[in-house]
Amino acid sequence: MIPAPFEYRRATSLDDALSAIASGDAKVLAGGMSLLPLMKLRLAQPGMLIDIGQLDELRRIGPTGDGGYEVGALATYAEVMAATSLPFARDCIQHIGDVQVRNRGTVGGAIAHADPASDLPALGLALDYSVVLRSQRGERVVPLDGFFQGAFQTDIAPDEILVSMRRRPLPAGASGSYQKLAHPASGYSIVGVCAVVASDGGTINHVRVALTGVGEVAYRATAVESALMGSDGSADAVAAAAAHAADGQTVNSDIYADRTYRSKMAEVYTRRAIEAALGR
């Protein structure tokens, strides 16, 4: 199909983009991997497209002064994959889409799009990232945990632009894993699980587990985290914790996986992700 008519504006600066988006019915165009297909299907019909693709100020990737890490909204999957020192993050990203998507799709676009089966939100949640949102009213920092409000719905206000993602330093000795039951054609997650774990003297003292593809939004599996925290990380402890992977969720049911199967796979892949993060 052909998109509905729209006005196109290429932003020359972030301030220019913020001024344009504050003026009315507008959408921000970055990589276009998600927005353009929706426009062609007329599921999205913005009156204006604000192209921010030339704003190099939104491409920064690297450590912050406090030992954390920041990824600019316009950094592509491929750029993040090349820059990261975290093997499990690289493993997650290299299985997103195909080469063209990874070279064109942006981190900010993926997070703002909030696809329930997208891999990146689970990775971001497990690493305790927050998003930095900017508007003419100022800047606010919103933790990813709570940012996703529904399928394709986030806490971004109509006049805000997601400019970057930030996280604090990881705990000493933390390691992670991303495990995914992928749809064989699209590569999207039927179930995707990211686990980040650290231990001290054989006792788990840090655990973050996030799932995608299971519910309406990517989410932190807090019941799994609570069950594993303070344990010895034994196989029995991991299995018992993983049994809580879908707690509190309305589990998706579709032609690829019914609710019962998807719930069981959430448990299985959560166990695998934790075990892999622990080096087993």
BATORRO-526478 format. One record per atom (N, C-alpha, C, CB): residue in one letter; y, z, x. Coordinates in steps of 0.1 Angstrom, whole numbers, plus 5000, padded with zeros to 4 digits. Each point is the difference from the previous one (the first is absolute). Glycine has a CB too. Example, Ala and Ser with C-alpha at 12.3 -4.5 7.8 and 13.67 -1.06 7.14 Angstrom:
<sites>
a494350785132 a501250004991 a501250005009 a498850124981 s502349815015 s501150005009 s501150084992 s499449785012 
</sites>
This chain:
<sites>
m498850005008 m501250004992 m501350005009 m498750124982 i502449865011 i501349995007 i500850134996 i500049745001 p500650335009 p500750124997 p501249974990 p499450095023 a501050014970 a501249994992 a501249985009 a499050144981 p502149805014 p501249985008 p500550145006 p500649794986 f499950205026 f500650135006 f501149955010 f497850134997 e503049975006 e501049985010 e499550055014 e501950024983 y498449915027 y499550045014 y501150045008 y498149854998 r501850275009 r501050045009 r499450065013 r501550054981 r498949905030 r499550045013 r500950115006 r498949785005 a500650344996 a500850115005 a500349995015 a499050154982 t502349875021 t500449995014 t499950145007 t501549804994 s498450314999 s499950135005 s499450094990 s502049975014 l497650154990 l499450094990 l501150044990 l498450095017 d502849934987 d501150044990 d500249884990 d501150145018 d498849744987 d500149884991 d498950004990 d501149875018 a497650164986 a498950014991 a500150114990 a498649915018 l501950214986 l500250114991 l501149974990 l499350165018 s501749774986 s501149964990 s499449904990 s501850045018 a497449874986 a499449904991 a499150064990 a500249835018 i498950264987 i499050064991 i500750094990 i498249985018 a502950084985 a500750094991 a500749934989 a500350155019 s499849724982 s500849924991 s499349964987 s501249925019 g497450104981 g499349964987 g498549975002 g502249914992 d497350005000 d498649964999 d499649935013 d500149994975 a499450085035 a499749945013 a498750055005 a502449975005 k496949955004 k498850045007 k500249975015 k498549974979 v501050125029 v500149975015 v498849925004 v501250225003 l499149685005 l499049915006 l499950035014 l500449824983 a498350215022 a499850035014 a499049895005 a500450254998 g498349785002 g499049905004 g499649914988 g499150165017 g501149894971 g499749924988 g498549994996 g502049875006 m497250205001 m498549994998 m499650054986 m499750025024 s501150074970 s499650054987 s501049954989 s499050205011 l502349804992 l501049974990 l499949854996 l501550185010 l498449734999 l500049864997 l498849964990 l501249955022 p497650104981 p498949974990 p500350054986 p498450005019 l502250124981 l500450064986 l501049914994 l499550235008 m501549724999 m501049924994 m499449864996 m501750115015 k497449844992 k499449874996 k499250024987 k499949935024 l499550194974 l499350034987 l501050044990 l497950065013 r503349964990 r501150054991 r499750144995 r500449774993 l498850315015 l499950144998 l501250085005 l497549975001 a503249975008 a501350055005 a501049894998 a498950165017 q502349874977 q501049904998 q501450065004 q498649894981 p501650145032 p501350055004 p501149904998 p498850155016 g502449904981 g501249914999 g500449965014 g500750114979 m499149975031 m500449975014 m499050045010 m502450034993 l497449895017 l499150045011 l501050035012 l498049864992 i501850265014 i500850035012 i499150005012 i501650154986 d498649755022 d499149985012 d500550085011 d499649764993 i499650345011 i500450095011 i499249965013 i500550194983 g498849705017 g499149965011 g500749995013 g498749894983 q502650095018 q500749985013 q500650135005 q500549774993 l499250345001 l500750135004 l499150075011 l501150024977 d499249955035 d499250055011 d500150155001 d500449795012 e500650274983 e500250155000 e498850074993 e502549975001 l496849954990 l498950064993 l498649975006 l501549984979 r498549985033 r498749965007 r499550105010 r500749764996 r500150355007 r499650095010 r498750064998 r502450045004 i496849975007 i498750075000 i499950085013 i498949824986 g500950315012 g499850085012 g500250154997 g500849815013 p499150274998 p500150154999 p501450044996 p498150025016 t501950104978 t501350064997 t500350115010 t499849954975 g501450115025 g500350105010 g499250134999 g502349914999 d497150124989 d499350124998 d498549985003 d501650074983 g498049815022 g498649975003 g499349944988 g500050195016 g500749784974 g499449934988 g500049855002 g500750194985 y499349745004 y500049865001 y500749944988 y497850015012 e502849874991 e500849934989 e499649855000 e501950175002 v498049784986 v499749864999 v501049944990 v497550045004 g503349865001 g501049944991 g499349924989 g501549985020 a499250014969 a499549934988 a499649865002 a501450154987 l499349785023 l499749865002 l499049975011 l502349954992 a497150165013 a499049985010 a498849944993 a500850195014 t498649714992 t498849934993 t498750085004 t501249785001 y497850194991 y498750065003 y499649975014 y499349974976 a500949915029 a499649965013 a500750075011 a499449784991 e501950245006 e500950075010 e499650155001 e501849844995 v497950224994 v499550145000 v498750025006 v501350044979 m497849865018 m498750015006 m500149995016 m499049894979 a501950025026 a500149995014 a500750125006 a500149754997 a500750324996 a500850115006 a499350134999 a502049884994 t497150144996 t499450144998 t499050045011 t500349964976 s499750175027 s499150055010 s498850074992 s501850035017 l498249964970 l498950064992 l498949904997 l501750164990 p497249855015 p498949904998 p499749984985 p499150065022 f500850054970 f499749994986 f501149934992 f498650215003 a502649815001 a501149924994 a499949855002 a501550215002 r498249765011 r499849865003 r498849944993 r500950055023 d498050034975 d498849954993 d500349984986 d498650135016 c502249964978 c500449984986 c500849874998 c500050254997 i501049735011 i500949894998 i499449875003 i501950155006 q497249845004 q499449875003 q499149954989 q500150065024 h499650024966 h499149954989 h500949994987 h498050115010 i503349894991 i500949974989 i500249854999 i501150235002 g498649714987 g500349864997 g499449915011 g502150074989 d498649835015 d499649915010 d501149985011 d498549884983 v501350035026 v501049995011 v501449974995 v498149925015 q502049994975 q501349974995 q500750124993 q499249764997 v500050324996 v500650114993 v500450115011 v498649964980 r500650065030 r500350105010 r501249965008 r497650065001 n502649815001 n501249955008 n501350004992 n498449875013 r501550134973 r501149984992 r500350134992 r499649754999 g499450314996 g500150124991 g500650125008 g498149924986 t502850155007 t500750115006 t499550144995 t502049855002 v498150255006 v499650134997 v500850064988 v499450045024 g502049944977 g500850044989 g499649944986 g501850045017 g498049834984 g499649934988 g498750054994 g501249805009 a497850234999 a498750054996 a500250134993 a498849875018 i501950224988 i500250144995 i500849994987 i499950105023 a501249824976 a500849994988 a499349934989 a502049995015 h497049924988 h499349934990 h499050104993 h500349785013 a499150314994 a499250104994 a498849954993 a501950144998 d497449765008 d498849954994 d498950115000 d500649765007 p498750264982 p499050115000 p498949985009 p500650044977 a499249845028 a498849975009 a500549965014 a498749924980 s502650115023 s500549965013 s499550115011 s502049894989 d497750065023 d499550095010 d501150095006 d498349835005 l502950114997 l501150075008 l500450144994 l500849775007 p499350244979 p500450134995 p499050115004 p501049884981 a497750105019 a499150105004 a500250045015 a498349914983 l501949995025 l500350035014 l501350085002 l498849795006 g502250184987 g501350075000 g499850144995 g501249794997 l498150234992 l499850134995 l499250095009 l500149914977 a498950045029 a499250085010 a500750045012 a498049894991 l503150035013 l500850035012 l501250074996 l499149805011 d501150254976 d501150084996 d501449925002 d498750215006 y501349674991 y501349925001 y500950034988 y498849825012 s502450174990 s501150004990 s500749865000 s500350265002 v500349714987 v500849875000 v501550045000 v498249884987 v502650045020 v501450015000 v500649904991 v500050095024 l500749964966 l500649924989 l501550005002 l498150044984 r502649845015 r501450005002 r500749924989 r499650005025 s501550054971 s500849944989 s501550025004 s498250034982 q502749925010 q501450035003 q500450144997 q500549764994 r498650314999 r500250154998 r499650085012 r499649964976 g499749985033 g499550085012 g498549975003 g501750184994 e497749925013 e498749985005 e499150124995 e500849875020 r498050114977 r499150114997 r498649975006 r501350064978 v498050045025 v498749995006 v499050064990 v500950025024 v498149904973 v499050044989 v498649995006 v501549924982 p497850205018 p498649995005 p499249904992 p500150245007 l499049694999 l499149914993 l499150074990 l500049855020 d499750274983 d499250084990 d500950044988 d498550095019 g501449834971 g500950024988 g500949884998 g499950245004 f500249675006 f500949884999 f499449904990 f500750045024 f497949944976 f499449914991 f499850064987 f498849905019 q501850044971 q500150064986 q499149934990 q502350075005 g497149824998 g499149934992 g499749865006 g501050124980 a498249815014 a499749865005 a501249925001 a497750014991 f502749955021 f501249925003 f501350074997 f498649804996 q501450345004 q501150084996 q500250105011 q499749964975 t501650055030 t500350105010 t501350084996 t498949855018 d501550234991 d501250084998 d501349935005 d498650215003 i501349665000 i501249935005 i500949974988 i498749905018 a502550144983 a501049984989 a500449855001 a500950245000 p499649714988 p500449855000 p501049965011 p499550014976 d501350085028 d501149975010 d499650045014 d501750024982 e497050025021 e499650045013 e499149895007 e500150244992 i499949775021 i499249915008 i499250095010 i501749814998 l497050175003 l499250075009 l500349945014 l498250054983 v502350045026 v500449955013 v499150035012 v502350024992 s496950095006 s499050035011 s499050114995 s501749955017 m497350074991 m499050114998 m500050095012 m498649854985 r501450285013 r500050105011 r498950104998 r502449975003 r497150085008 r499050115000 r500350105011 r498349854990 r501350275009 r500150105010 r498949985011 r501050174984 p499049905027 p498949995010 p498750044994 p501650045018 l497349894986 l498750044995 l499550135008 l499549764995 p499750324999 p499550125007 p499249965012 p499950124978 a500149975032 a499249975012 a498649984997 a501650145013 g497849754993 g498649974998 g499749934987 g499650195014 a501449784978 a499749934988 a499449865002 a501850134989 s497249845003 s499449865000 s499749964986 s499050045023 g500849834975 g499949954986 g499049894999 g502350074996 s497649894991 s499149894997 s500449944987 s498150105013 y501849774986 y500249934987 y498749934996 y502549975004 q496950064985 q498849944995 q500349944986 q498650175013 k500849714986 k500449924988 k498849924994 k502349985010 l497650034977 l499149914993 l500949894994 l498350194994 a501649695012 a500949904997 a499549904990 a500950025023 h499949934969 h499649884991 h499849895010 h501350084980 p497549855018 p499649905010 p500949875000 p497750094997 a503049894992 a500949885000 a501450035004 a498649904982 s502050205012 s501450035002 s500250095012 s500449974976 g498750115027 g500150105011 g500750134995 g500149815016 y500450194972 y500650134995 y498950114999 y501749864987 s498850265013 s499150115000 s499550034986 s501250105019 i497549904979 i499350064988 i500150155002 i498549804996 v501250245016 v500350145004 v500449995015 v498350104983 g502849975020 g500450015014 g500450155003 g500849765000 v498750295011 v500350145004 v500550015014 v498250074984 c502950005018 c500550045013 c499950155002 c501549795000 a497950255011 a499950145003 a500650035014 a497950024986 v502950085015 v500650045012 v499650155002 v501949834999 v497450215012 v499550135001 v500250055015 v498349954983 a502050185018 a500150075013 a499350134999 a502249895005 s497350165006 s499350135000 s500450085012 s498049894988 d501850245011 d500350095011 d498850105002 d502549984995 g496850015016 g498950085002 g498849984990 g501650165010 g498349724985 g498949974991 g500450034986 g498450055018 t502849994979 t500450024986 t501149904996 t499550255002 i500349694987 i501049904995 i501350074997 i498149854990 n503050105016 n501350064998 n501049914995 n499550165018 h500149714980 h500949904994 h499149894994 h501950055017 v498449924970 v499249894994 v500949944989 v497850125004 r502349754997 r500649924990 r499049894996 r502450055009 v497449934978 v499149904995 v500749934988 v497950135007 a502249744994 a500749924990 a499149884995 a502350075010 l497849904977 l499249904995 l500849894993 l498150164997 t501449725003 t500749894993 t498949924993 t501949995016 g498549944973 g499049924992 g499250084990 g499849865020 v500450274980 v499250094991 v500750034987 v498950105020 g502349944981 g500850034989 g501249914997 g499350245004 e501649814988 e501249924997 e500949985012 e499950084976 v500150025033 v500849995012 v499250055012 v502150034987 a498349945025 a499450065012 a500450154999 a500149785014 y499050314991 y500250144998 y499450085011 y500149974976 r500550155027 r499450105009 r498950074992 r502150035013 a496749974993 a498850084994 a500150145005 a498649795000 t502350294993 t500350135004 t498850104999 t502449964994 a496850014996 a498850084998 a499049995012 a500349984975 v499649895030 v499249985012 v500650075012 v499349784991 e502050215010 e500750075012 e499850154999 e501749825000 s498550244988 s499850144999 s498650055003 s501850004983 a497249925013 a498650045002 a499749995015 a499449924977 l501249985030 l499649995014 l500850085010 l499449774994 m501850275002 m500950085008 m499450135003 m502049894990 g498050155023 g499450125004 g498550005002 g501950114989 s497449785008 s498649995001 s499649975015 s499849934975 d498950065027 d499649975014 d499849845001 d498950225002 g501449714987 g499849865001 g498649955001 g502249995010 s496950094986 s498649965001 s499749894989 s499350235008 a499549704994 a499749904990 a499950054986 a498749895018 d500850234980 d500050064987 d501450034995 d497850105005 a503149955003 a501350034996 a500849874996 a500050205015 v499849704993 v500649874997 v499549944987 v500349965024 a498450054974 a499449954987 a500550074988 a498049935013 a502150204988 a500450094989 a501549974997 a498450185007 a502449805003 a501449964998 a500249864994 a500650155019 a498649764986 a500149864995 a499749994985 a499449925023 a499850174972 a499650004986 a501250014991 a497850105006 h503449954999 h501250024993 h500949885000 h499850245004 a499849645002 a500849895003 a500849954987 a498449945018 a501050064971 a500649954988 a500550114990 a498649805002 d501550325003 d500450114991 d501449984995 d498650165013 g501649864974 g501349984994 g500549864998 g500550215010 q498749694993 q500449864998 q499449944988 q500249995025 t500549924969 t499449914990 t499549885008 t501650084981 v497249915021 v499449905009 v500049864994 v498650185011 n501849724996 n500049874995 n498649954997 n502149955014 s497949964976 s498749944996 s500449854997 s499050224991 d500349695016 d500349864998 d498749925003 d502550035006 i497749844995 i498949915002 i499350015013 i501049844984 y499750225026 y499550025013 y499350135002 y501949865008 a498550244985 a499350135001 a500450094988 a500149995025 d498850054968 d500350094989 d500450145005 d498449874985 r502050215005 r500550145004 r499050085007 r501449994980 t497350015016 t499050085006 t499749955015 t499050044977 y500949835024 y499749945014 y501250035009 y498649824990 r502750165005 r501150015009 r500250155004 r501149804988 s498650295002 s500150155004 s499050035011 s500750054976 k498149905023 k499050035010 k500449945013 k498250004983 m502349885017 m500549935013 m501150085006 m499249784991 a501750285000 a501150085006 a499450115008 a501549944980 e497550125014 e499350125008 e499449955013 e499650114978 v499649785021 v499349945011 v501049965011 v498249924985 y502950015012 y500949955010 y500950115005 y500049784990 t500250335002 t500850115005 t499150075011 t501250034978 r497549995019 r499250065010 r499949925013 r498650104981 r501349775017 r499949915012 r501350015008 r498549854988 a502750155005 a501350015007 a500150135008 a501049854983 i498750265011 i500150135007 i499050015011 i500750104979 e498149865019 e499050005011 e500549915012 e498150044983 a502449855014 a500549915011 a501250065007 a499249804987 a501750265005 a501250075006 a499650115009 a501349944980 l497650135017 l499450105009 l499249955011 l499950154980 g500049725021 g499349945012 g498549994998 g501850085014 r497749914974 r498650004998 r499649864995 r499950244995 
</sites>
